[in-house]
């Protein structure tokens, strides 16, 4: 039941933010401004349950004077490739900034990889995908 509700909510959010026919591959980005290019079916968002869980974890870590590294498939901050962001990245990034104890967000999803530090000092690392490694090169180190 909850999977059906999540799918319905995802389809609703996509239709609000991306007017293209998302059932036709290859047309998803047509006339879509860069700041809206995250709104495609292969991305996703963090729902209320996950948001509340993360908020509680950050609060608990703060109460224990702990620093936090978050591992996620998708990034919340990637100025060089906004297409790869979580749909509600700003909301999640704001939660991390407000907590004051997140030191790094480690993600994947963007095969090219990137590294940056945001305005609040959180490190955002996306390692390059091994599948993109040219022949004859190693995908580590």
HUZITA-V174316 format. One record per residue. RES is the residue in one letter. SS is DSSP state (helix for helix, strand for strand, loop for the rest). PSI is psi in degrees with one decimal (999 if undefined). Layout:
RES|SS|PSI  RES|SS|PSI
This chain:
X|loop|-45.9  X|helix|-31.9  X|helix|-37.8  X|helix|-42.6  X|helix|-41.0  X|helix|-41.8  X|helix|-42.8  X|helix|-44.5  X|helix|-40.5  X|helix|-45.5  X|helix|-37.7  X|helix|-47.4  X|helix|-41.3  X|helix|-43.0  X|helix|-29.2  X|helix|-40.8  X|helix|-14.4  X|loop|107.4  X|loop|-5.4  X|loop|159.7  X|loop|103.3  X|loop|-1.9  X|loop|-8.4  X|loop|108.1  X|loop|142.5  X|loop|-8.7  X|loop|2.7  X|loop|-31.4  X|loop|3.2  X|loop|122.2  X|loop|23.9  X|loop|122.4  X|loop|152.9  X|helix|-40.9  X|helix|-11.4  X|helix|-0.1  X|loop|-7.4  X|loop|-16.9  X|loop|68.7  X|loop|159.3  X|loop|-24.3  X|loop|-1.5  X|loop|-173.6  X|loop|179.0  X|loop|171.0  X|loop|120.0  X|loop|177.2  X|helix|-43.2  X|helix|-46.1  X|helix|-40.5  X|helix|-47.8  X|helix|-39.7  X|helix|-48.3  X|helix|-44.0  X|helix|-44.9  X|helix|-40.2  X|helix|-42.4  X|helix|-39.7  X|helix|-44.0  X|helix|-43.3  X|helix|-39.5  X|helix|-43.5  X|helix|-27.5  X|loop|9.8  X|loop|41.7  X|loop|146.7  X|loop|155.9  X|strand|135.2  X|strand|125.3  X|strand|130.4  X|strand|127.2  X|strand|150.2  X|loop|-41.9  X|loop|148.4  X|loop|161.4  X|loop|-7.5  X|loop|115.9  X|loop|78.1  X|loop|-29.7  X|loop|-14.4  X|loop|76.0  X|helix|-13.0  X|helix|-24.3  X|helix|-2.5  X|loop|151.9  X|loop|142.1  X|loop|-47.3  X|loop|45.5  X|helix|-42.2  X|helix|-40.8  X|helix|-43.5  X|helix|-41.9  X|helix|-39.4  X|helix|-41.4  X|helix|-43.4  X|helix|-42.3  X|helix|-44.5  X|helix|-31.8  X|helix|-33.8  X|loop|0.7  X|loop|2.4  X|strand|123.5  X|strand|-20.3  X|strand|144.0  X|strand|114.3  X|strand|121.8  X|strand|177.4  X|loop|-136.7  X|loop|-43.6  X|loop|104.3  X|loop|-24.7  X|loop|-26.0  X|loop|160.1  X|strand|164.8  X|strand|131.5  X|strand|162.1  X|strand|128.4  X|loop|-180.0  X|loop|-18.1  X|loop|6.0  X|loop|7.7  X|loop|129.4  X|strand|134.4  X|strand|109.9  X|strand|127.5  X|strand|101.0  X|loop|146.2  X|loop|148.8  X|loop|132.8  X|helix|-30.3  X|helix|-21.9  X|helix|0.1  X|loop|126.8  X|loop|154.0  X|loop|137.6  X|loop|-6.2  X|loop|158.0  X|loop|153.4  X|loop|28.9  X|loop|165.5  X|loop|999
